[in-house]
Each structure stands twice: as C-alpha cells, then as structure tokens.
Amino acid sequence: MKEAVIFGAGNIGRGFIGQLLVESGYAVTFADIDAGMIGLFTTVGSYRLQTVVNQDVREERVGPVRGVLATDTDAVAATVARVGIAATAVGARALPAVAIALARGIERRARLGAPALNIIICENLKGAAEQMRTMVAGAIAPEARGYLEEQVGFVDTVIGRMVPMPTPEQRAADPGLVRVEPYKELPVDKGAFRGPIPEVASMLPVDDFPVYTARKLYIHNCGHALMAYKGYLLGYEYGYEALADAEVRAFLFGGWEEALAGIVAVYKADPAWLRAHMEDLYQRFQNQALGDTIFRLGRDPVRKLQPSDRLVAPARLAAKTGAVPTYLAGGIAAALRFDAPADPVAVELQTRLAAEGVEKVLAEVCGIAPQEPLAVEVVRQYRELKRTERD
C-alpha cells in the first residue's frame, strides 16, 4: 500500500488531509506530540470522522492510520524516508521543529536515491511553503542539499474546509473524533511539485495559485471577520445567528462586493466565479453544527488587522478601483471596537486606543496613514460607532 506522513494530528490533519489521503489509497502515519492520540492510532488503526450539516450527521471511520511521536526523531526520519507524499498541519510555531525532522528524513532519502517527495504545506501562513523550504535547507546536511533542491517539492495550498473544535464532552468520549463540513476542495500550487503530481482525492493543482490565495483570504477570511465584528457589536454569540440579521447580511455582502472588485482589478479573476464562491460560503457560514462563535472568529484582532491580512489587504485592493471601500472600512472600524474581555489581545488593543488614539493605532497596526482616504473613512465610522454606543 502507498504510504503518507502527516505532521500534525489536529483538526486539519485528521479532519481534512488525512481523510483525503486515505481516500486516495494511502496508509497514513501521523507525527504528533500528543501521546494519547498517537496511542489511539496505534491501538485502533483508525478514527471517527463526522460530516455535519445542521442536524444531518454522517459518520465514517478513516483508516488505516498509525502514529509516531514527533519527538522520536529517528522514527519520524525513517517514516519520511519511505513515504510517497507528506503534509504539514501543525501551526506556524511548530514549523521549525518539523523542519529538523524533515531534514533528517530527506537526508536518508538522498542516501537511498529515493524518488521525489512532495510536501503539502497546510498552514495558515502567507508564503508557508517557501518558509518551510528555507527552514529545511538551514537544517539539512550539505551533501543532501542537491537532492533537496531537485527532488523535494514544498507545495502551498489553501485550506477552505471549516473544522470546528470538538467540545470537551466529545473529546472525553472519543479523543479521535473530528467533525467537519462537507466542503472538500484542496487547491494546490501546481508549479511547486517535483516529479509526477500525486493523485489525491479532491486535490486541485492550479497554475494561477495566487488568485486562490486571494479568494481564501479576501473573501473567506474577510467574510468571517465582517460577520464576526458586526455581529459582536450587535450582541450575537454565533455566526449563524448574526447572519439571520439583515443588517449583518448587507454588511457582509457589501464588503464582499468591494473585495471582489479589488480581486478582479488586480488578479483578473472571473467575477462570476468569485460570486459563486461567495454564495457557497454564505450557505456554509449558516451551518449550525459547526458551532462557530463570534468570539472565535473575532479574537486576536491585532493579527487580523495587519496590513496583509483579511480586512486591510482587501480594502487596499478595493481602493485600486478608485473608490473608498466603505464596507471594508466599516469592518476595520468594527474590529477596532472588538473589546471582548476574554481576549487579552482585544483588551490590550482597547488600552492602546484609549492612550494613543485611533489614528496612531491605524498607522502602527494597520499601516494606514492618517491622511489616506481609507483612514479618514475608518476614523469616521469608528467615531460613529462610539457615539452610537454612548447613545
């Protein structure tokens, strides 16, 4: 049987990449630091996956799978040396440790003269594949660098599937259980592969990969942010509750249309293709079984307000059409008003706003200078929100 290794047995590792690889005929080895999860894989050889849409639940077992502790560098390297495909889904902070393990495995492959290895990088990090390649290159032995360059592909992807965190009760009953939405498309950067492109279920190798990245960040992630920050100000707990409000829906689609105009202008994307994706997302955002809370979608506003992230970046694109994006400016203003007490980042942001003023925070956090038309519109709406709250 074909073999694959996935670094990370979390929601995306089990709930998306693991499922696709098993469906494609691979026996999957998960490398993770969670000893309990690794023990489960070793004992049972599979895990439960539930596909949920509101009240509809469909269950399957995903296997064969096995596990290896990520801290067992020799065992991980041996696994990397023999597999046909690899993937990472660990989070940006864990990538340096994964790079070391990959380097040891790639060194073994080089000595064996093994076929090309492609590594699907499933991380929420811009340019993740190139960063991963750089980390591995810095950790690998000199004699294996030629093999790394010629025979190892680091492949960026866009993860669009929504996988909710299991509740404590669900995790206690079955630590391996993962619940997912039905969406299964996996766009990947076609030009990054080395050797033949592996056949993986639902994987879509594309030449114009940047437009898929833009669609994910400036439509999907942007939509979550618009819904969350507007929904928070109106007092909603769940995203699907917020979408039942006509004001939130109008805000969401207004921002999406501005983002769409920017993507079309800069990436020459098909507007009909983008609108179809927006309509699909609108339906998926209403999936009550995902249990997506406004708090989860809105937390860490400083990261989400960065110049290259989900609100400011599409606003910059939209501005290239010659118009000030009022809905996206409103999203930025609403994010600045996200003051959830349970989020220390949000609390610190409110402290900065009170001490430094909105113009300075916009410049330092969002990279929007006070004299820019976008800044003027954000400040106007931010102050209007503060006035409305006082009233």
C-alpha positions as CSV (number, residue, x, y, z in Angstrom):
1,M,0.0,0.0,0.0
2,K,1.1,3.6,-0.7
3,E,2.3,5.5,2.4
4,A,2.0,9.1,3.5
5,V,3.1,11.0,6.6
6,I,1.2,14.0,8.1
7,F,2.9,16.2,10.7
8,G,0.1,17.2,13.0
9,A,-2.9,15.1,14.0
10,G,-5.2,18.1,14.8
11,N,-8.3,19.3,13.2
12,I,-6.9,19.9,9.7
13,G,-4.6,16.9,9.8
14,R,-7.3,14.4,10.8
15,G,-10.3,16.3,9.5
16,F,-9.1,17.1,6.0
17,I,-5.7,16.0,4.8
18,G,-5.8,12.6,6.5
19,Q,-9.3,11.9,5.0
20,L,-8.2,12.8,1.5
21,L,-5.0,10.7,1.6
22,V,-6.8,7.6,3.0
23,E,-9.5,8.1,0.3
24,S,-6.6,8.1,-2.2
25,G,-5.3,4.7,-1.1
26,Y,-2.6,5.8,1.3
27,A,-1.8,4.3,4.7
28,V,-1.2,7.4,6.8
29,T,1.2,7.9,9.6
30,F,0.6,10.9,11.8
31,A,3.6,12.5,13.6
32,D,2.4,14.5,16.6
33,I,3.4,15.4,20.2
34,D,0.0,14.2,21.6
35,A,1.0,10.8,23.1
36,G,-2.7,9.9,23.7
37,M,-3.6,10.5,20.1
38,I,-0.6,8.5,18.9
39,G,-1.6,5.7,21.2
40,L,-5.1,5.7,19.9
41,F,-3.9,5.4,16.3
42,T,-1.5,2.6,17.3
43,T,-4.2,0.6,19.1
44,V,-7.2,1.2,16.9
45,G,-5.7,2.0,13.5
46,S,-8.4,4.4,12.5
47,Y,-10.5,7.4,13.8
48,R,-14.1,8.6,13.6
49,L,-15.0,11.4,11.2
50,Q,-18.4,13.0,11.2
51,T,-19.6,15.2,8.3
52,V,-22.2,17.6,9.7
53,V,-24.7,20.0,8.1
54,N,-27.1,21.4,10.7
55,Q,-28.9,18.3,12.0
56,D,-27.6,15.9,9.4
57,V,-24.7,13.8,10.6
58,R,-22.8,11.2,8.5
59,E,-20.1,9.1,10.1
60,E,-17.2,7.1,8.8
61,R,-14.0,5.6,10.0
62,V,-10.8,6.9,8.5
63,G,-8.0,4.3,8.2
64,P,-5.6,2.7,8.0
65,V,-3.6,5.1,10.1
66,R,-0.8,4.8,12.6
67,G,1.1,7.2,14.8
68,V,4.6,8.1,15.7
69,L,5.7,10.6,18.4
70,A,7.1,13.7,16.8
71,T,9.8,13.8,19.5
72,D,11.1,10.4,18.2
73,T,13.3,12.0,15.6
74,D,14.8,8.7,14.3
75,A,11.3,7.1,13.8
76,V,10.0,10.2,12.1
77,A,13.0,10.4,9.8
78,A,12.6,6.7,8.9
79,T,9.0,7.4,8.0
80,V,9.8,10.4,5.9
81,A,12.4,8.3,4.1
82,R,9.9,5.7,2.8
83,V,6.7,7.6,2.1
84,G,5.3,8.8,-1.2
85,I,3.9,12.0,0.0
86,A,4.0,14.2,3.1
87,A,2.0,17.1,4.6
88,T,2.2,19.5,7.5
89,A,-0.7,20.9,9.5
90,V,0.9,21.9,12.8
91,G,0.7,25.7,13.0
92,A,3.4,28.2,12.3
93,R,5.1,28.0,15.7
94,A,5.8,24.3,15.3
95,L,7.3,24.5,11.8
96,P,11.0,24.9,12.9
97,A,10.7,21.6,14.8
98,V,9.1,19.9,11.8
99,A,11.8,21.3,9.6
100,I,14.5,19.4,11.6
101,A,12.6,16.1,11.4
102,L,12.0,16.6,7.7
103,A,15.7,17.4,7.1
104,R,16.8,14.1,8.8
105,G,14.3,12.1,6.7
106,I,15.3,13.9,3.4
107,E,19.0,13.1,4.2
108,R,18.0,9.4,4.3
109,R,16.1,9.7,1.1
110,A,19.2,11.3,-0.6
111,R,21.4,8.4,0.6
112,L,18.9,5.9,-0.7
113,G,18.3,7.7,-4.0
114,A,14.6,7.7,-3.3
115,P,12.1,9.1,-5.7
116,A,10.9,12.7,-5.4
117,L,8.9,13.7,-2.3
118,N,6.2,16.4,-2.3
119,I,5.2,18.0,0.9
120,I,1.8,19.7,1.1
121,I,2.1,22.7,3.4
122,C,-1.3,23.2,5.1
123,E,-0.5,26.2,7.3
124,N,-2.3,29.5,7.8
125,L,0.8,31.4,6.9
126,K,1.5,33.5,3.8
127,G,4.3,32.0,1.7
128,A,4.4,29.0,4.1
129,A,5.9,26.6,1.5
130,E,8.9,28.9,0.8
131,Q,9.4,29.5,4.5
132,M,9.3,25.7,5.1
133,R,11.9,25.1,2.3
134,T,14.2,27.8,3.8
135,M,13.9,26.2,7.3
136,V,14.7,22.7,6.0
137,A,17.6,24.0,3.9
138,G,19.1,25.5,7.0
139,A,18.9,22.2,8.9
140,I,20.0,19.7,6.3
141,A,23.4,18.2,5.8
142,P,25.4,19.8,2.9
143,E,25.6,16.5,1.0
144,A,21.8,16.4,0.8
145,R,21.2,19.9,-0.5
146,G,21.2,18.9,-4.1
147,Y,18.6,16.3,-3.5
148,L,16.5,18.8,-1.5
149,E,16.6,21.3,-4.4
150,E,15.9,18.9,-7.2
151,Q,13.7,16.2,-5.6
152,V,11.7,17.8,-2.8
153,G,8.6,19.9,-3.6
154,F,7.2,22.2,-1.0
155,V,3.7,22.9,-2.1
156,D,1.4,25.7,-0.9
157,T,-2.3,25.0,-0.6
158,V,-5.4,26.8,0.5
159,I,-7.4,25.2,3.3
160,G,-11.1,26.2,2.9
161,R,-12.8,23.4,4.9
162,M,-14.1,24.5,8.3
163,V,-13.4,22.1,11.1
164,P,-14.8,23.1,14.5
165,M,-13.1,22.3,17.7
166,P,-14.7,19.3,19.5
167,T,-16.4,20.1,22.8
168,P,-14.7,18.9,26.0
169,E,-17.5,16.3,26.2
170,Q,-16.9,15.0,22.7
171,R,-13.2,14.8,23.3
172,A,-13.7,12.9,26.6
173,A,-16.0,10.4,24.9
174,D,-13.7,9.8,21.9
175,P,-10.4,11.7,21.6
176,G,-10.0,10.8,18.0
177,L,-13.4,12.1,16.8
178,V,-13.3,15.0,14.4
179,R,-16.4,16.8,12.9
180,V,-16.2,18.6,9.5
181,E,-18.3,20.3,6.9
182,P,-18.8,18.5,3.6
183,Y,-16.6,21.0,1.5
184,K,-13.5,19.2,0.2
185,E,-11.8,21.3,-2.4
186,L,-8.0,21.4,-2.0
187,P,-6.3,23.9,-4.4
188,V,-2.5,23.5,-4.6
189,D,0.3,25.3,-6.4
190,K,0.9,23.1,-9.5
191,G,4.3,24.6,-10.3
192,A,5.8,23.7,-6.9
193,F,5.7,19.9,-7.4
194,R,8.8,17.8,-8.1
195,G,8.3,14.8,-10.4
196,P,4.8,13.4,-11.2
197,I,2.0,15.1,-9.3
198,P,0.5,12.6,-6.9
199,E,-3.2,11.7,-7.4
200,V,-5.0,12.8,-4.3
201,A,-8.8,12.9,-3.9
202,S,-10.2,16.5,-4.2
203,M,-6.8,18.0,-4.7
204,L,-6.8,20.6,-7.5
205,P,-3.4,21.6,-8.9
206,V,-3.7,25.1,-10.4
207,D,-1.4,27.3,-12.4
208,D,-2.9,30.6,-11.1
209,F,-2.5,29.8,-7.5
210,P,-2.2,33.4,-6.2
211,V,-5.9,34.0,-7.2
212,Y,-6.9,31.1,-5.0
213,T,-4.9,32.5,-2.1
214,A,-6.6,35.9,-2.7
215,R,-10.0,34.2,-2.7
216,K,-9.4,32.5,0.6
217,L,-8.0,35.5,2.4
218,Y,-10.0,38.3,0.9
219,I,-13.4,36.5,0.5
220,H,-13.5,33.6,3.0
221,N,-11.4,35.0,5.9
222,C,-12.7,38.6,5.2
223,G,-16.2,37.3,5.3
224,H,-15.7,35.7,8.7
225,A,-14.2,38.9,10.0
226,L,-17.0,41.1,8.7
227,M,-19.6,38.8,10.1
228,A,-17.8,38.5,13.5
229,Y,-17.1,42.1,14.2
230,K,-20.5,43.4,13.1
231,G,-22.2,40.5,14.9
232,Y,-20.3,41.3,18.1
233,L,-21.4,44.9,18.1
234,L,-25.0,43.7,17.7
235,G,-24.7,41.2,20.6
236,Y,-24.7,37.9,18.8
237,E,-23.0,34.7,20.1
238,Y,-22.8,32.6,17.0
239,G,-22.0,33.4,13.4
240,Y,-25.2,31.8,12.1
241,E,-27.2,33.9,14.5
242,A,-25.6,37.0,13.1
243,L,-26.4,36.0,9.6
244,A,-30.1,35.9,10.4
245,D,-29.9,39.7,10.9
246,A,-30.5,41.6,7.6
247,E,-28.1,44.3,8.8
248,V,-25.2,41.8,9.1
249,R,-26.0,40.2,5.8
250,A,-26.0,43.6,4.0
251,F,-22.7,44.4,5.7
252,L,-21.2,41.1,4.7
253,F,-22.2,41.2,1.0
254,G,-21.3,44.9,0.8
255,G,-17.7,44.1,1.9
256,W,-17.6,41.1,-0.3
257,E,-18.5,43.1,-3.4
258,E,-15.8,45.6,-2.6
259,A,-13.2,42.8,-2.1
260,L,-14.4,41.2,-5.3
261,A,-13.9,44.4,-7.3
262,G,-10.3,44.6,-6.0
263,I,-9.5,40.9,-6.8
264,V,-10.9,41.3,-10.3
265,A,-8.9,44.5,-10.9
266,V,-5.6,43.1,-9.6
267,Y,-5.7,39.4,-10.3
268,K,-8.0,39.5,-13.4
269,A,-10.3,36.9,-11.8
270,D,-13.7,35.9,-13.1
271,P,-16.3,37.8,-11.1
272,A,-18.9,35.1,-11.7
273,W,-16.5,32.5,-10.2
274,L,-16.0,34.7,-7.1
275,R,-19.7,35.4,-6.7
276,A,-20.4,31.7,-6.8
277,H,-17.9,31.1,-4.1
278,M,-19.5,33.9,-2.0
279,E,-22.9,32.3,-2.3
280,D,-21.5,29.0,-1.3
281,L,-19.7,30.5,1.7
282,Y,-22.9,32.3,2.7
283,Q,-24.7,28.9,2.9
284,R,-21.7,27.2,4.7
285,F,-21.5,30.0,7.3
286,Q,-25.0,29.1,8.3
287,N,-24.1,25.5,9.2
288,Q,-25.2,25.5,12.9
289,A,-23.5,22.1,13.5
290,L,-20.1,23.9,13.2
291,G,-20.9,26.0,16.3
292,D,-18.6,28.8,15.1
293,T,-18.8,31.5,17.7
294,I,-18.4,35.3,17.1
295,F,-15.6,35.2,19.8
296,R,-13.6,32.6,17.9
297,L,-14.0,34.4,14.6
298,G,-13.1,37.8,16.0
299,R,-10.4,37.0,18.6
300,D,-6.9,38.3,18.2
301,P,-8.0,41.5,16.3
302,V,-4.4,42.9,16.1
303,R,-3.4,40.0,13.9
304,K,-6.5,40.3,11.8
305,L,-5.9,44.0,11.3
306,Q,-2.4,43.6,9.9
307,P,-1.7,45.2,6.5
308,S,-1.5,41.8,4.7
309,D,-4.5,40.2,6.5
310,R,-8.2,39.8,5.9
311,L,-9.6,43.4,6.2
312,V,-6.8,45.9,5.4
313,A,-5.4,43.9,2.4
314,P,-8.8,43.6,0.5
315,A,-9.5,47.3,1.4
316,R,-6.2,48.2,-0.3
317,L,-7.1,46.1,-3.3
318,A,-10.6,47.7,-3.5
319,A,-9.1,51.2,-3.3
320,K,-7.2,50.4,-6.6
321,T,-10.6,50.6,-8.4
322,G,-10.6,54.3,-7.4
323,A,-13.4,54.1,-4.8
324,V,-13.1,54.2,-1.0
325,P,-14.3,50.8,0.3
326,T,-16.9,51.9,2.9
327,Y,-18.0,48.5,4.0
328,L,-14.4,47.2,4.4
329,A,-13.6,50.4,6.2
330,G,-16.5,49.7,8.4
331,G,-15.1,46.2,9.1
332,I,-11.8,47.7,10.2
333,A,-13.7,50.2,12.4
334,A,-15.8,47.4,14.0
335,A,-12.6,45.3,14.6
336,L,-11.2,48.2,16.5
337,R,-14.3,48.2,18.7
338,F,-14.0,44.4,19.4
339,D,-13.4,44.6,23.2
340,A,-14.2,41.0,24.3
341,P,-13.0,40.8,27.9
342,A,-11.9,37.1,27.4
343,D,-9.5,38.1,24.7
344,P,-6.3,39.6,26.1
345,V,-5.3,40.9,22.7
346,A,-8.6,42.8,22.3
347,V,-8.2,44.2,25.8
348,E,-4.7,45.4,25.1
349,L,-5.9,47.0,21.8
350,Q,-8.6,48.9,23.7
351,T,-5.9,50.2,26.1
352,R,-3.8,51.4,23.2
353,L,-6.7,53.1,21.5
354,A,-7.6,54.9,24.7
355,A,-4.0,56.0,25.3
356,E,-2.8,56.7,21.8
357,G,-5.9,57.5,19.7
358,V,-7.4,55.7,16.7
359,E,-5.2,57.5,14.1
360,K,-2.0,56.3,15.7
361,V,-3.2,52.7,16.1
362,L,-4.4,52.7,12.5
363,A,-0.9,53.7,11.4
364,E,1.0,51.3,13.6
365,V,-1.2,48.2,13.5
366,C,-2.9,48.5,10.1
367,G,-0.2,50.5,8.2
368,I,-2.9,53.1,7.2
369,A,-1.5,56.7,7.3
370,P,-3.8,59.3,8.8
371,Q,-4.1,61.4,5.6
372,E,-5.2,58.5,3.4
373,P,-8.9,58.5,2.3
374,L,-9.2,55.0,3.8
375,A,-8.0,56.2,7.2
376,V,-10.4,59.1,7.1
377,E,-13.4,56.8,6.4
378,V,-12.3,54.2,9.1
379,V,-11.9,57.0,11.7
380,R,-15.3,58.5,10.7
381,Q,-17.1,55.1,11.2
382,Y,-15.1,54.3,14.3
383,R,-16.2,57.5,16.0
384,E,-19.8,57.0,14.8
385,L,-19.8,53.6,16.4
386,K,-18.5,55.1,19.7
387,R,-21.2,57.8,19.5
388,T,-23.9,55.2,18.8
389,E,-22.7,53.1,21.8
390,R,-22.9,56.1,24.1
391,D,-26.4,56.9,22.9
